[in-house]
Amino acid sequence: MSRARLAGAALAIWLSATALLLTNTGGHALHEGDEAIYAEFAREMVATGHFGDLEWQREVQIVRPPLSVWVLVLGRGLFSDERAVRWPLAAEAAAEVALLFLLGAALWDWRVGLCAAGVLITADLFVGYARYHESEPLLCALCVGAFLCYERARTQPRYLYGWGALLGAALMTKQVIGGLPLLAVLVDRIGRNDDQPLCWRAIARGLGVAAAVWLPWHVWALVRHGRVFVHQYFLSNVIERSRIPVLHITRPTFYLRELWRSEGFFGVVAAAAVLWLAVRALRRRQRADLLVAAWALGPFAVFTLSSSRYDHYLLLCYPALALATGALVMQLPAPPRLGLALAVAFVAAAAFAHLPRNLGGFEGEEEIRALMRVACARFQPPTRLYTYNLHPYAARYYLSLDVTTLLESAEDLRIAEARRTSQPISAEHAPDLAADLAHRARPFLLLMPRKRMDLLNGVTLEKAGETEHYVLLIGS
């Protein structure tokens, strides 16, 4: 297939995948958790004009580079509602699919690329996180694009500048793991190639571009925050998080079990395909086999050895899993048409298994958004909002008042404090809610679970609004 046709097909894939991933998201509230945190970072960045810092309630959070939030800032320039999060996220995830098609075509042929794109867009975990904001879709798109540029640089050396720019952007999305595109250089040196490895001088120019993208913000942050930046950015958010579970204590089999839970049979096929590629890579040392096998197994091993494990970390391996599956299916000892038919059947079965559940509905924080809209017109700072045993992130985003979480359990408070490296929070211990509220400065708002309203017996509070699960109260 010619370059022009490949580019046209990739554009069609990107547009179709974007539309697919936006299905049923219109008008729905943000999800609680990381999605609302990212959105709040972007909202406060625009409100304060402090575009170099991530801030939560005016407190700087040195947790990660800001590129993924900068993308949401651009989204806020186009939309004033949830589309500022939804549309950039869908576009990022769809770009990952389209670029994977091009990478598969560059490493093998367009059939492998098309099969890999189909496997990725129908993967359960991928589609789920293409509709719930994390930084992984952007990071993965940048890494896939970087590997594509490195491969294209074999015939057009100027593509190394693109590789360097995307490498720098990946490191501006997530520290350390954003360096994954460097894997292309290693594979280029150890693999048996039909052509010569790219020369070090050209690679150095690409690395210079990467430094030009990566270095300015890091120098600025180091000068601005000094030792605090080094401690929080590298030690707390990389070293400490790799040694200590932040949310849950999990076993080393966590990611294997997650692959089975999310993908089932399709995950088994993808894992088998990676092992097949790894064995073939050891025998032949072909560049494409080495790259995809190392891409799948390397991050998987690193994340498994880390004590803090999250399912969305596995997304970094998904493009490689999809490429391996495409290579396996399309290189079976069968006529090309039969291989293509098997690929279509595999993708169709995965779509039937995963897409209806993921695309059929969308459960954001509609109730919290509705209550915050009730309060928004009546209350301004310095009124404080309290949430009781509830995450404060969506409430903070929709109301823009300072939020303190009151926690009934001392253990919950300890966990909340331990999670500060990943999720900002202002939390206090309130074992006796009624007595605690009696000493709070008024006016304040209180967001309560309906099922815990019995804790407020004897406390005089005005009801501002209620939904199926929550009650918003006023302490005036």
C-alpha positions in Angstrom: 0.0 0.0 0.0 1.4 3.4 -0.9 2.3 6.1 1.7 -0.6 8.2 0.6 -3.1 5.4 0.9 -1.7 4.5 4.3 -2.0 8.1 5.5 -5.6 8.2 4.2 -6.5 5.0 5.9 -4.9 6.2 9.2 -6.9 9.4 9.0 -10.1 7.4 8.5 -9.3 5.1 11.4 -8.6 8.1 13.7 -11.9 9.9 12.9 -13.9 6.6 13.2 -12.2 5.6 16.5 -12.7 9.1 17.9 -16.4 9.0 17.1 -16.7 5.5 18.5 -15.1 6.4 21.8 -17.3 9.4 22.3 -20.5 7.3 22.1 -22.9 8.1 24.9 -20.5 10.5 26.7 -22.2 13.7 25.7 -23.7 15.6 28.7 -22.5 13.2 31.3 -20.6 14.3 34.4 -16.9 13.6 35.1 -16.0 10.4 37.0 -14.8 10.7 40.6 -11.1 10.1 41.1 -8.2 10.8 38.8 -10.4 12.1 36.0 -11.8 14.8 38.2 -8.3 15.6 39.5 -6.9 16.1 36.1 -9.9 18.3 35.1 -9.4 20.3 38.3 -5.7 20.8 37.6 -6.6 22.2 34.2 -9.4 24.4 35.7 -7.1 25.9 38.3 -4.3 26.3 35.8 -6.5 28.5 33.6 -8.0 30.3 36.6 -4.6 31.2 38.2 -2.5 31.6 35.0 0.1 29.3 36.6 0.7 27.1 33.6 3.9 25.6 34.9 2.4 24.2 38.1 -0.3 21.6 38.9 -2.4 23.0 41.7 -5.1 21.6 44.0 -6.8 24.2 46.1 -3.9 26.6 45.3 -1.4 24.1 46.7 1.3 23.0 44.2 1.3 19.2 43.5 4.7 18.1 42.2 3.5 14.7 41.1 4.1 14.5 37.3 5.0 16.6 34.3 2.2 18.8 33.0 1.8 17.8 29.4 -1.4 15.8 29.9 -2.9 18.7 31.8 -1.8 21.2 29.2 -3.9 19.2 26.6 -6.9 19.6 28.9 -6.2 23.4 29.1 -6.4 23.5 25.3 -9.7 21.6 25.6 -11.0 24.2 28.0 -10.2 26.8 25.3 -12.7 25.0 23.0 -15.4 23.9 25.5 -16.6 25.0 28.9 -18.2 21.7 29.9 -17.1 18.0 30.2 -16.3 18.0 26.5 -13.0 19.7 27.4 -12.0 16.3 28.9 -13.9 13.9 26.7 -12.9 15.1 23.3 -9.1 15.4 23.9 -9.1 11.9 25.6 -11.0 10.3 22.7 -8.7 12.0 20.2 -5.6 10.8 22.0 -6.8 7.2 22.3 -7.9 7.2 18.6 -4.6 8.6 17.6 -2.9 5.6 19.3 -5.1 3.3 17.2 -4.3 5.1 13.9 -0.6 5.3 14.7 -0.5 1.6 15.6 -1.9 0.8 12.2 0.9 2.7 10.6 3.5 1.1 12.8 2.3 -2.4 12.0 2.5 -1.5 8.3 6.0 -0.2 8.8 7.2 -3.2 10.8 5.4 -5.9 8.7 2.7 -4.9 6.3 -0.7 -3.1 6.3 -2.6 -6.2 7.1 -0.8 -6.7 10.4 -1.3 -3.0 11.1 -5.0 -3.2 10.4 -5.4 -6.3 12.6 -3.5 -4.7 15.4 -5.6 -1.5 15.2 -8.7 -3.7 15.4 -7.5 -5.6 18.3 -6.6 -2.5 20.3 -9.9 -0.6 19.6 -11.9 -3.6 20.8 -9.8 -4.3 23.9 -11.9 -4.0 27.1 -9.3 -2.1 29.3 -8.3 0.2 26.4 -11.9 1.2 25.6 -12.7 1.7 29.3 -9.8 4.1 29.8 -10.4 5.9 26.5 -13.6 7.1 28.3 -12.1 7.8 31.8 -9.2 10.2 31.8 -5.7 9.0 32.7 -2.4 10.0 31.2 -1.8 6.6 29.7 -3.7 7.1 26.4 -1.6 10.2 25.6 1.6 8.5 26.7 0.9 5.4 24.6 0.0 7.5 21.5 3.3 9.4 21.9 5.3 6.2 22.3 3.7 4.5 19.3 4.3 7.7 17.2 8.0 7.7 18.4 8.5 4.1 17.3 6.9 4.8 14.0 9.2 7.8 13.4 12.2 5.8 14.3 11.2 3.1 11.8 10.5 5.7 9.1 13.9 7.3 9.7 15.6 4.3 8.0 14.6 5.7 4.7 14.0 9.3 5.6 16.5 10.4 8.4 14.6 13.6 9.2 12.0 11.4 11.0 14.5 11.1 13.8 13.6 14.7 14.7 10.0 13.5 15.1 11.2 10.5 17.2 13.1 12.9 19.5 10.2 15.3 19.8 7.8 12.5 20.7 10.3 11.0 23.1 10.6 14.4 24.9 6.8 14.8 24.9 6.4 11.3 26.4 8.8 12.3 29.2 6.7 15.4 29.7 3.7 13.1 30.2 5.2 10.7 32.7 8.7 10.8 34.2 11.0 7.8 33.7 8.5 5.4 31.9 8.1 8.1 29.2 11.6 7.1 28.1 10.1 3.9 26.5 10.9 5.1 22.9 14.6 4.7 23.8 13.9 1.0 23.4 14.1 1.5 19.6 17.8 2.5 19.8 18.6 -0.6 21.9 16.7 -3.0 19.6 18.4 -1.3 16.6 21.8 -2.2 18.0 21.2 -5.9 19.0 18.9 -7.0 16.2 19.9 -8.5 12.9 18.8 -6.0 10.2 18.5 -6.1 6.5 19.9 -2.5 6.6 22.5 -0.8 8.8 21.5 0.6 12.2 20.9 4.3 12.3 24.1 6.2 12.9 24.9 7.6 16.4 25.3 11.1 15.0 21.7 11.1 13.7 20.4 9.6 16.9 22.2 12.3 18.9 20.4 14.9 16.9 17.1 13.2 17.8 18.1 13.2 21.4 18.9 16.9 21.2 15.4 17.5 20.1 14.1 15.4 22.9 16.2 17.4 25.4 14.8 20.7 23.9 11.3 19.4 24.6 12.0 17.9 28.0 14.5 20.2 29.6 13.0 23.7 29.8 10.1 22.8 32.2 12.3 20.6 34.4 14.9 23.3 34.7 12.2 25.9 35.5 10.6 23.6 38.1 14.0 22.8 39.7 14.8 26.5 40.0 11.3 27.3 41.3 11.0 24.5 43.8 14.6 23.4 44.5 15.0 20.3 46.7 11.3 19.9 47.1 11.0 19.3 43.4 13.7 16.6 43.4 12.2 14.9 46.5 8.6 14.8 45.4 9.0 14.4 41.7 11.6 11.6 41.7 11.9 10.2 45.2 8.3 10.2 46.4 6.5 9.7 43.1 8.9 7.2 41.5 11.1 5.5 44.1 8.7 5.5 47.1 5.7 4.6 45.0 7.6 1.6 43.5 8.4 0.3 47.0 5.2 0.9 48.9 1.5 0.1 47.9 -0.4 3.3 47.7 -4.0 2.0 47.4 -4.1 -1.7 47.7 -1.7 -4.5 48.6 -1.5 -6.7 45.5 0.3 -9.8 44.4 2.9 -10.1 41.7 0.3 -11.9 39.6 -1.9 -8.7 39.6 -1.3 -7.8 35.9 -1.7 -11.4 34.6 -5.0 -11.6 36.5 -6.0 -8.2 35.2 -5.3 -9.2 31.6 -7.5 -12.3 32.2 -10.2 -10.3 34.0 -10.4 -7.6 31.3 -9.8 -9.6 28.1 -10.4 -13.2 28.9 -9.7 -15.5 25.9 -8.5 -12.5 23.8 -5.9 -11.7 26.5 -4.7 -15.3 26.4 -4.2 -15.1 22.6 -2.4 -11.8 23.0 -0.1 -13.2 25.7 0.6 -16.3 23.6 1.4 -14.1 20.6 3.9 -12.2 22.6 5.6 -15.4 23.8 5.7 -16.6 20.2 7.3 -13.4 19.1 9.8 -13.5 22.0 10.9 -17.1 21.0 11.2 -16.1 17.4 13.1 -13.0 18.3 15.7 -15.0 20.3 16.2 -17.3 17.3 16.2 -14.8 14.5 16.9 -11.5 16.3 14.7 -9.7 13.7 14.2 -6.1 14.7 10.4 -6.1 14.5 10.1 -9.2 16.7 12.6 -7.9 19.2 10.9 -4.5 19.5 7.4 -5.7 20.0 8.4 -8.5 22.4 10.6 -6.2 24.5 7.9 -3.5 24.5 5.3 -6.0 25.9 7.5 -7.8 28.4 9.8 -5.0 29.6 7.1 -2.6 31.1 5.1 -5.6 32.2 8.1 -6.9 34.3 8.9 -3.4 35.6 5.3 -2.8 36.7 5.1 -6.3 38.2 8.2 -5.7 40.3 6.8 -2.4 41.6 4.7 -2.7 44.8 2.2 0.0 43.7 0.1 -1.6 41.0 -2.8 -0.1 39.0 -4.7 -1.7 36.1 -4.2 1.3 33.8 -0.4 0.9 34.0 -1.0 -2.2 31.8 -2.2 0.0 29.0 1.4 0.8 28.1 1.8 -2.9 27.0 -1.5 -3.0 25.0 -0.1 -1.6 21.7 2.6 -4.3 21.7 0.0 -7.0 22.6 -2.1 -5.9 19.7 0.9 -5.9 17.3 1.9 -9.3 18.4 -1.6 -10.6 17.9 -1.7 -9.1 14.4 1.6 -10.6 13.5 0.6 -14.0 14.8 -2.8 -14.1 12.9 -1.5 -12.6 9.7 1.7 -14.8 9.6 0.0 -18.2 10.1 0.9 -20.8 7.5 -2.4 -20.1 5.6 -3.4 -18.1 2.4 -3.5 -14.3 3.0 -7.2 -14.2 2.6 -7.8 -16.8 5.2 -5.5 -14.9 7.6 -7.4 -11.7 7.0 -10.7 -13.6 7.6 -9.4 -14.9 10.9 -8.3 -11.4 11.9 -11.8 -10.0 11.0 -13.4 -12.8 13.0 -11.1 -12.2 16.0 -11.8 -8.5 16.1 -15.5 -8.9 15.6 -15.7 -11.4 18.5 -13.8 -9.0 20.7 -16.0 -6.1 19.7 -19.1 -8.2 20.5 -17.7 -9.1 23.9 -16.4 -5.7 25.0 -18.0 -2.8 23.1 -21.6 -3.1 24.1 -20.8 -3.0 27.8 -18.3 -0.2 27.5 -20.2 2.0 25.0 -23.8 1.1 26.1 -23.8 3.6 29.0 -21.8 6.1 30.9 -21.9 6.6 34.7 -20.4 9.9 35.7 -21.1 11.8 38.9 -24.4 13.2 37.8 -25.9 13.4 41.3 -22.9 15.3 42.7 -22.9 17.7 39.7 -26.6 18.4 40.2 -26.1 19.2 43.9 -23.1 21.4 43.2 -25.1 23.3 40.6 -27.7 24.0 43.2 -25.1 25.4 45.5 -23.1 27.3 42.9 -25.3 30.3 42.6 -25.8 30.7 46.3 -22.4 30.3 47.8 -19.0 31.8 47.2 -15.7 31.7 49.0 -14.8 31.7 51.9 -17.7 29.2 52.3 -16.2 25.8 52.8 -17.6 22.5 51.5 -17.2 19.4 53.6 -17.8 15.9 52.3 -18.3 13.0 54.7 -16.6 9.7 53.8 -16.8 10.8 50.1 -14.1 11.6 47.6 -14.0 15.4 47.1 -12.7 15.7 43.6 -15.9 16.0 41.5 -17.4 18.3 44.1 -14.4 20.6 44.0 -14.4 20.7 40.2 -18.1 21.5 39.9 -18.4 24.0 42.8 -14.9 25.5 43.0 -15.1 25.9 46.8 -12.4 24.6 49.0 -13.2 21.1 50.1 -12.3 19.2 53.2 -13.1 15.5 53.6 -14.3 14.4 57.0 -13.4 10.7 57.6 -15.1 8.6 60.2 -12.2 6.1 60.4 -8.7 6.8 61.6 -7.5 4.1 59.2 -9.1 5.9 56.3 -7.3 9.1 57.3 -4.0 7.2 57.4 -4.7 5.8 53.9 -5.7 9.3 52.6 -2.4 10.8 53.9 -0.4 8.0 52.3 -2.1 8.6 49.0 -1.0 12.3 48.8 1.8 11.3 46.4 -0.8 10.3 43.8 -4.1 12.0 44.8 -4.2 15.4 46.6 -6.7 15.6 49.5 -7.5 17.8 52.5 -8.8 15.4 55.1 -9.6 15.4 58.8 -10.7 12.8 61.4 -14.4 13.2 62.5 -15.4 10.1 64.5 -18.3 12.0 66.0 -19.8 14.0 63.1 -22.5 15.8 65.1 -20.0 17.0 67.8 -17.5 17.9 65.1 -19.9 20.1 63.1 -20.9 22.0 66.2 -17.4 23.5 66.3 -17.1 24.3 62.6 -17.1 27.9 61.5 -20.3 28.8 59.6 -21.5 29.1 56.9 -20.5 25.7 55.4 -21.9 23.1 53.1 -22.0 19.4 53.9 -22.3 16.7 51.3 -23.6 13.5 53.0 -24.5 10.0 51.9 -28.2 9.7 52.5 -27.8 6.4 54.3 -25.7 8.1 57.0 -28.1 11.0 57.8 -28.9 9.4 61.2 -25.5 10.7 62.4 -26.9 14.3 62.3 -29.7 13.8 64.8 -29.8 16.9 67.0 -27.8 19.0 64.5 -29.7 22.0 63.0 -28.9 22.1 59.3 -30.9 23.3 56.3 -31.4 21.0 53.4 -30.3 22.6 50.1 -30.9 19.6 47.8 -31.0 15.8 47.7 -30.6 13.0 45.2 -31.0 9.3 45.3 -27.7 8.8 47.2 -26.6 12.2 48.5 -27.9 15.1 50.6 -26.5 18.7 50.5 -26.9 20.5 53.8 -26.2 24.1 54.8 -24.8 25.1 58.2 -25.8 28.8 58.4 
